[in-house]
């Protein structure tokens, strides 16, 4: 019997769909899950998930990850957020917005100057207690599900940063403002806390997300276009391909041998350049010589050199069989 021919190492064949991000301008009255479902239907892409929930009443930027981008969504979730909001003074609700049950109404006996001054105390590094009506989990259960039963549980405060609070209009008992803040900030809790400082109470009356760095709502696909345009038009006008979307991370270029080793899940010796060492499992993007993203990984010091440890290897980079 003649010896078997060597198995040549080739990239694993995968169906080519589309990988990247689609910013959508979410309208009021639909959930973030509804947006993802509509994107799936419109584009015919099953692998999809949103980056950061917007409440049903809120509008504006909701970024949807598609295809292989769903495997690295944390890369884009920590960016600074920008919102335009409307606040109603003189009312306190159980959800901290006007969709909740009213707990108290109070007279609004404050001036525009007092409103401005009180908001200054809510700029900078703050500890914020998340609202009960939220998607955070307590012992595996969503807080909003617990709240619907009329129960309240203790929530640990979280460190947030409010970079800017800018007033657009004050026409009491309502006012409009723009706030720039860190990811994970609840704007309705900011409104509630502002009302508590003023003594008259307050609830969020409207919210629109303008930005989630590095993305802006001006880039987003209009809701009606998801139904009116075909998939190629939507992606050509508003899609951000994965290679470009991952430009927010420092890159390390691998030669052919390095790409081969990476495709097998092996660490690869690299030249560091400006990329950080020991910055976390998904802190660098590993690219081939054409600039195509192959994987996310981490650089680690090893025996006097630096090696790239792949953590998320994209399907087109995976190798099967033995090297020729």
C-alpha positions, 0 to 999 in steps of 0.5 A: 500500500502506498503511503498516504499523501500529506494533508495540506494545511488550508484555511477552513472553508466557511460561508461568506456573509458579512462581518462588521457593525451596523449603526441603527437609529432606533425609534421610540416604542421598540426594544433593542431586541426588536432592532436586532430581529429586524436587522436579521430579517432585512439582511438575512444574517442570523448572527447579530447582537446589539452593543448596549441596550436602549430602553424602549422609550429611548431613541437614537444610536444602537450599534448592531454587531454582525457575523464574526463581530459578535465574537468581539463586541466588548471591544466597542462597548466601553466607549464614551456615550453622549445623550440628549435628554429631557427631564421633568421636575416635580415628579418622582417615579419608581423607574426614574422616568415617566414610564414608571408609577408616580410615587410623589409629586412636588411643587417646582420652586427652583430657578434656572440658576439653581438647576445649573448649579445642582448639575455641576455637582453631578459632573466628574467621577461619581458613584451611581446606584443602578435603578431597580428597573434595569437589565442588570442581574441580581443572583441571575435574575434581571432587576426589572423582573424583580421590580415587577414583583414589587420587590427591591434588592440592594444594589452596589454603587458603580463608579461612573464619570460624567464628562460634561453636562450642558443645558440646552433649554430650561422651561420649568417644569421641564428642561433639556440637556446634553450629557457626555458620560462613561459607559454604564451610566444611567441617565435617568438616575442622573435625572433622579439624583438631580431632582433629589439635590434640588428637593423637588424630585425629577424624572427622565421625560425623553432620551436620545443617544447621540454617540457611543464612541467612536460611533455617531448617530449621523452614521446610523441607518434609519429605521424605515430604510431597513425595510425599504432598501435591499441588504447591499444598499444598507451595508454599502451606506451604513455598514462598517466592515470588521477590518475597519471597525477593529481599527480602534485597537492597536494592530500587530502584523503577522507574516505567513508563518505567523498567520499559519501558527495563529490559525492553529491557536498557537502563540506567535513571536512578534515585533511589538512596535507601539502595541501594549504588552499584557493589556488583556485578552482582547487588547490587540488585533492580529492582522495579515500582511494585507491588513485583514484582521485574523484574530484578537489576542494579547501580547505577553513577555516570554523568555526575553521576547514578546509573543502574541496569544490569540484569544478569538480567531476568526473563521477565515483564519482557522487552519485545518489539516497538517502543514504540508 
